[in-house]
Amino acid sequence: MSTAAASLSPLIHRLSGIYRDPQRVLRDAESLLASPLGNHLRPTTEPLLNNDGTSTPPVLVLSGTLPMTYRGVTYNLPIDVFLPPPYPLRPPTVFVRPVATMAIRENHRHVALDGQVYLPYLHEWRPNTHDLTELAVWMSSTFGSDPPCYSRPVAISRPATNPSPPSYPASVNSSYGSNASANSSIDEQRRIDIEREIAEANIAAEAARNAAIEEARIERQAQELQRQHDEQLSSLRVLATSKAQDRVRQVFDGMRDELRRELKDQKVLELGKEKIEQLLREGQKRKNLLLKENSSIDEAIHSLETWIEAVEQHKKKSEEENSSNEKDDQRKVDVLAIPVDTYSAQMLALSSETAAIDDCIYFLDRSLVKGNITLDVFLKEVRKLSKRQFMAKAHLMKIAQMKTLVR
């Protein structure tokens, strides 16, 4: 930390009752003094004289020179930066302090004749976004393009080229010689002072230029190192990217091959699944067909058993009738079955049809046993006759019910 920056803390401590935010004042002042533009500024305290004639208590003042570059040459501009008590709510007040050999230009855009600086940066001051370092950058840039001061012309006495003056009395010549000698000594002292000030200003400017050159050299070295670092980083990044891309490409190729194999296996499995489902559907159809045929066979067996039972009963009945006919050969069957009404006639006809169907089924059975007809034909005919017999018996039962109601 520089001597100027080290002396800030005691000054701020003494001015702690003046500022609302002493830490902000200390931070901004230290930042400006540590910057290249604030190297020649020194902190001090001094009352600030307002435009209305009043003055403030002693406030922090950063006094010194501000470097600016005009037409490629660096000059040091004397300035005073006052930080008013409301700072940072109120912008700082800046004055240009020209030396004896300098004067402020009239009608300057940003500097009044009393030296006070007026900049858009100060007019647009915001506490949260503006600070002293940016203000110094603004002033250096603005005054570098439009300097507010100029050097005053220095009057230097020159020897006269006129002919030698006429002779005067000795007393007069002696007095004139003494006065001329005194004036020439004063002019010589003034010239020496001006030359010393110019030399000091040139030395300061040369030191500033050397510092700027050194800083530019260091910055170029830093930029070169940064460029080399960026190139190395870029080459490493390209190499890493290439390796990563190769690795990703290998992984992608492997995954693609594996995915193709998986898709191929999946297609084979889907085909196998479709075949299995087709076989299952065909098996289910065959199962349903077999169950249907089994049911038909069960029905046929039941019908056959019913028919066999009916045949046996008919046979038994025939045997009984034959035995009764042998006992009464003289009686006629037609006389025994004479209907007395319409219902009886219908019942007799239906009973005769039922008996005839039983006889037909009996002879079909005999034909099946002898092999005259096939089982399919036998079952078909038996099914027809059984259905017809069932209808006749149902009709017979219905007539019997009607006959019972009529009675």
C-alpha positions in Angstrom: 0.0 0.0 0.0 1.3 3.5 -0.9 2.0 6.3 1.6 -1.0 8.3 0.3 -3.3 5.3 0.7 -1.9 4.6 4.2 -2.7 8.1 5.3 -6.3 7.8 4.2 -7.5 5.9 7.3 -6.5 8.5 9.9 -8.1 11.2 7.7 -11.3 9.3 7.4 -11.3 8.6 11.1 -11.0 12.3 11.8 -13.8 13.0 9.3 -16.1 10.2 10.5 -18.6 12.8 11.8 -18.7 14.5 8.4 -19.7 11.6 6.1 -22.7 9.4 6.2 -20.9 6.4 4.9 -17.1 6.7 5.8 -16.4 3.1 4.6 -17.7 4.0 1.1 -15.5 7.1 1.1 -12.5 5.2 2.2 -13.1 2.4 -0.3 -13.5 4.8 -3.3 -10.5 6.9 -2.4 -8.3 3.9 -1.9 -9.4 2.5 -5.3 -8.6 5.8 -7.0 -5.2 6.2 -5.4 -4.3 2.6 -6.3 -5.2 3.1 -10.0 -2.7 4.3 -12.6 -4.6 7.6 -12.9 -4.4 8.4 -9.2 -0.7 7.7 -8.5 0.1 11.4 -8.3 -2.9 12.4 -6.0 -2.4 13.0 -2.3 -5.2 13.0 0.3 -5.7 16.1 2.5 -8.5 18.0 4.2 -9.8 21.4 3.2 -13.2 23.3 3.4 -15.2 23.3 0.2 -16.4 26.8 -0.9 -19.9 26.6 -2.4 -21.2 28.8 -5.2 -23.4 30.7 -2.8 -20.4 31.9 -0.8 -20.9 29.4 2.1 -18.3 26.8 3.0 -18.4 23.3 4.4 -16.4 21.9 7.3 -13.1 20.4 6.3 -13.7 17.5 3.8 -11.4 15.0 2.1 -9.6 16.4 -0.9 -7.5 14.4 -3.3 -5.0 16.9 -4.7 -2.3 16.3 -7.3 -2.1 15.8 -11.1 -4.1 13.7 -13.5 -2.3 12.2 -16.5 -3.9 12.8 -19.9 -2.6 12.1 -23.4 -2.9 14.8 -26.0 -1.6 14.1 -29.6 0.5 11.2 -28.4 2.2 13.1 -25.5 1.3 12.6 -21.9 0.7 15.7 -19.8 -0.1 16.1 -16.0 -3.1 18.2 -15.3 -3.3 19.7 -11.7 -6.7 19.0 -10.1 -8.4 18.9 -6.7 -11.2 16.4 -6.1 -13.4 17.5 -3.1 -15.7 14.8 -1.6 -18.7 16.8 -0.1 -20.3 15.6 3.1 -23.3 14.0 1.3 -21.0 11.8 -0.8 -21.8 9.3 -2.4 -25.3 10.7 -2.6 -23.9 13.9 -4.1 -21.1 13.8 -6.8 -17.6 15.0 -6.0 -16.6 18.5 -6.8 -13.6 18.8 -9.1 -11.4 21.8 -9.8 -8.6 22.3 -12.3 -5.7 24.1 -10.6 -3.4 25.6 -13.3 0.1 26.6 -12.3 1.6 30.0 -12.9 2.6 29.2 -16.5 -0.8 27.8 -17.4 -4.2 29.3 -18.0 -7.7 27.9 -18.4 -9.2 28.2 -21.9 -12.2 30.4 -22.3 -15.6 28.9 -23.3 -14.4 25.4 -22.5 -17.2 22.8 -22.7 -16.4 21.1 -19.4 -14.3 23.6 -17.3 -15.4 27.0 -16.1 -13.0 29.9 -15.7 -12.9 29.3 -11.9 -11.6 25.8 -12.7 -14.7 23.8 -11.7 -15.3 20.7 -13.8 -18.7 20.0 -15.4 -19.0 16.5 -16.9 -22.0 14.4 -18.0 -20.6 11.7 -15.7 -21.0 14.1 -12.7 -24.5 15.2 -13.9 -25.7 11.6 -14.2 -24.1 10.6 -10.9 -25.7 7.5 -9.3 -24.3 6.2 -5.9 -24.7 2.6 -6.8 -23.0 2.7 -10.3 -20.6 5.6 -10.2 -17.3 5.9 -8.4 -14.1 8.0 -8.4 -12.0 5.7 -10.5 -14.4 5.9 -13.4 -14.6 9.6 -12.9 -10.8 9.8 -13.3 -11.0 7.7 -16.5 -13.7 10.1 -17.9 -11.7 13.2 -17.1 -8.5 11.8 -18.6 -10.2 10.7 -21.8 -12.3 14.0 -22.1 -9.4 16.3 -21.4 -7.1 14.3 -23.6 -9.3 15.1 -26.6 -10.1 18.7 -25.5 -7.4 20.1 -23.0 -8.8 22.7 -20.6 -5.5 24.6 -20.1 -2.8 26.1 -22.3 0.7 27.5 -21.6 1.0 31.2 -21.3 3.5 33.0 -23.6 6.7 34.1 -21.8 8.1 37.5 -22.6 11.9 37.2 -23.1 14.0 40.4 -23.5 16.2 40.5 -26.6 19.2 42.8 -27.2 18.5 45.9 -29.3 19.8 46.1 -32.9 19.6 49.8 -33.2 22.7 51.9 -33.6 24.6 52.8 -30.5 22.9 55.5 -28.5 24.6 58.8 -28.4 27.0 59.7 -25.7 25.5 60.9 -22.4 27.2 62.3 -19.4 28.8 59.8 -17.2 26.3 60.1 -14.4 23.5 59.4 -16.7 25.2 56.4 -18.3 26.0 55.0 -14.9 22.4 55.3 -13.7 21.0 53.7 -16.8 23.5 50.9 -16.7 22.6 50.0 -13.1 18.8 49.9 -13.9 19.4 47.8 -17.0 21.5 45.4 -15.0 18.8 45.0 -12.4 16.1 44.4 -15.0 18.2 41.9 -16.8 18.9 39.9 -13.6 15.1 39.8 -12.8 14.3 38.5 -16.3 17.1 36.0 -16.1 15.8 34.7 -12.7 12.3 34.4 -14.2 13.5 32.6 -17.2 15.5 30.2 -15.0 12.4 29.5 -12.9 10.3 28.9 -16.0 12.9 26.6 -17.4 13.1 24.7 -14.1 9.3 24.3 -14.0 9.3 23.1 -17.6 12.1 20.7 -16.9 10.3 19.4 -13.8 7.1 19.0 -15.9 9.0 17.3 -18.7 10.7 15.0 -16.2 7.3 14.1 -14.7 5.9 13.6 -18.1 8.9 11.5 -19.1 8.5 9.4 -16.0 4.8 9.0 -16.7 5.6 8.0 -20.3 8.2 5.6 -19.1 5.8 4.2 -16.6 3.1 4.0 -19.3 5.6 2.3 -21.7 6.6 -0.2 -19.0 3.0 -0.8 -18.1 2.2 -1.3 -21.8 5.2 -3.7 -22.1 4.0 -5.6 -19.0 0.5 -5.7 -20.4 1.8 -7.0 -23.8 3.8 -9.6 -22.0 0.7 -10.6 -20.0 -1.3 -10.6 -23.2 1.3 -12.8 -24.9 1.4 -15.1 -21.9 -2.4 -15.1 -21.9 -2.4 -15.8 -25.7 0.1 -18.7 -25.3 -2.0 -20.0 -22.4 -5.1 -19.7 -24.5 -3.4 -21.5 -27.4 -2.3 -24.3 -25.1 -5.7 -24.5 -23.5 -7.3 -24.5 -27.0 -5.0 -27.2 -28.2 -5.7 -29.3 -25.1 -9.4 -28.6 -25.5 -9.2 -29.7 -29.1 -7.2 -32.8 -28.2 -9.6 -33.6 -25.3 -12.6 -33.0 -27.6 -11.1 -35.3 -30.3 -10.5 -38.1 -27.8 -13.9 -37.7 -26.3 -15.5 -37.8 -29.8 -13.5 -40.9 -30.6 -14.6 -42.5 -27.4 -18.1 -41.5 -27.9 -18.0 -42.7 -31.5 -16.7 -46.1 -30.3 -19.3 -46.4 -27.7 -22.0 -45.3 -30.2 -20.8 -47.9 -32.7 -20.8 -50.6 -30.1 -24.3 -49.7 -28.8 -25.5 -49.5 -32.4 -24.3 -53.0 -33.2 -25.7 -54.3 -30.0 -29.0 -52.5 -30.7 -29.1 -54.1 -34.2 -28.6 -57.6 -32.7 -31.2 -56.9 -30.1 -33.6 -55.7 -32.8 -32.9 -58.8 -34.8 -33.5 -61.1 -31.8 -36.7 -59.2 -31.1 -37.9 -59.7 -34.6 -37.2 -63.4 -34.3 -39.0 -63.5 -31.0 -42.0 -61.6 -32.5 -42.2 -64.1 -35.3 -42.0 -67.0 -32.9 -44.7 -65.4 -30.8 -47.0 -65.0 -33.8 -46.5 -68.6 -34.7 -47.2 -69.7 -31.2 -50.3 -67.6 -31.0 -51.5 -69.0 -34.4 -50.9 -72.6 -33.1 -52.8 -71.7 -29.9 -55.7 -70.4 -32.0 -55.7 -73.5 -34.2 -55.6 -75.7 -31.1 -58.5 -73.8 -29.6 -60.5 -74.2 -32.7 -59.8 -77.9 -32.8 -60.6 -78.2 -29.1 -63.9 -76.4 -29.7 -64.6 -78.7 -32.7 -63.8 -81.8 -30.7 -66.0 -80.6 -27.8 -68.8 -80.0 -30.2 -68.4 -83.4 -31.8 -68.1 -85.0 -28.4 -71.4 -83.3 -27.4 -73.0 -84.6 -30.7 -71.7 -88.1 -29.9 -73.1 -87.9 -26.4 -76.4 -86.8 -27.8 -76.3 -89.6 -30.3 -75.5 -92.1 -27.6 -78.3 -90.8 -25.4 -80.7 -91.0 -28.4 -79.5 -94.5 -29.1 -80.0 -95.6 -25.6 -83.4 -94.1 -25.6 -84.2 -95.9 -28.8 -82.9 -99.2 -27.5 -85.0 -98.8 -24.4 -88.0 -98.0 -26.5 -87.3 -101.0 -28.7 -87.1 -103.3 -25.8 -90.4 -101.9 -24.4 -91.9 -102.3 -27.8 -90.6 -105.8 -28.0 -92.0 -106.7 -24.6 -95.3 -105.1 -25.5 -95.4 -107.0 -28.7 -94.7 -110.2 -26.9 -97.6 -109.4 -24.5 -99.9 -108.6 -27.3 -98.9 -111.8 -29.1 -99.8 -113.7 -26.0 -103.1 -111.9 -25.7 -103.9 -112.5 -29.3 -103.3 -116.1 -29.0 -105.9 -116.2 -26.2 -108.5 -114.3 -28.1 -108.0 -115.0 -31.8 -111.7 -114.3 -32.5 -111.6 -110.7 -31.4 -110.7 -108.1 -34.1 -108.4 -105.2 -33.4 -110.3 -102.7 -35.3 -113.4 -103.3 -33.2 -111.4 -102.8 -30.0 -110.1 -99.2 -31.0 -113.1 -97.2 -32.2 -112.9 -93.5 -31.3 -116.1 -92.0 -29.9 -115.1 -88.3 -30.5 -112.7 -86.0 -32.3 -110.1 -86.0 -29.5 -110.2 -89.7 -29.3 -109.7 -90.0 -33.1 -106.7 -87.6 -32.9 -105.2 -89.5 -30.0 -105.6 -92.8 -31.8 -103.9 -91.4 -34.9 -101.0 -90.0 -32.9 -100.6 -93.2 -31.0 -100.6 -95.2 -34.2 -97.9 -92.8 -35.6 -95.8 -93.2 -32.5 -96.0 -97.0 -32.7 -95.2 -96.9 -36.4 -92.1 -94.8 -35.6 -91.0 -97.4 -33.0 -91.4 -100.1 -35.6 -89.4 -98.1 -38.2 -86.6 -97.5 -35.7 -86.6 -101.2 -34.8 -86.2 -102.2 -38.5 -83.5 -99.5 -38.9 -81.6 -101.1 -36.0 -81.9 -104.5 -37.7 -80.6 -103.0 -40.9 -77.6 -101.5 -39.1 -76.8 -104.8 -37.4 -76.9 -106.5 -40.7 -74.8 -103.8 -42.3 -77.4 -102.7 -44.8 -77.0 -99.0 -43.7 -74.1 -97.0 -42.2 -74.0 -95.5 -38.8 -74.3 -92.0 -40.1 -77.5 -92.8 -42.1 -78.8 -94.7 -39.1 -78.2 -91.7 -36.7 -79.6 -89.3 -39.2 -82.8 -91.2 -39.7 -83.2 -92.0 -36.0 -82.8 -88.3 -35.2 -85.6 -87.4 -37.7 -87.9 -90.1 -36.5 -87.2 -89.3 -32.8 -88.0 -85.6 -33.4 -91.2 -86.6 -35.2 -92.1 -89.0 -32.4 -91.4 -86.4 -29.8 -93.8 -84.0 -31.6 -96.5 -86.7 -31.8 -96.2 -87.5 -28.1 -96.3 -83.8 -27.2 -99.4 -83.4 -29.3 -100.9 -86.4 -27.7 -100.3 -85.1 -24.2 -101.8 -81.7 -25.2 -104.9 -83.4 -26.6 -105.2 -85.4 -23.4 -105.1 -82.2 -21.3 -107.7 -80.6 -23.5 -109.9 -83.6 -23.2 -109.6 -83.5 -19.4 -110.7 -79.8 -19.4 -113.7 -80.5 -21.6 -114.9 -83.1 -19.2 
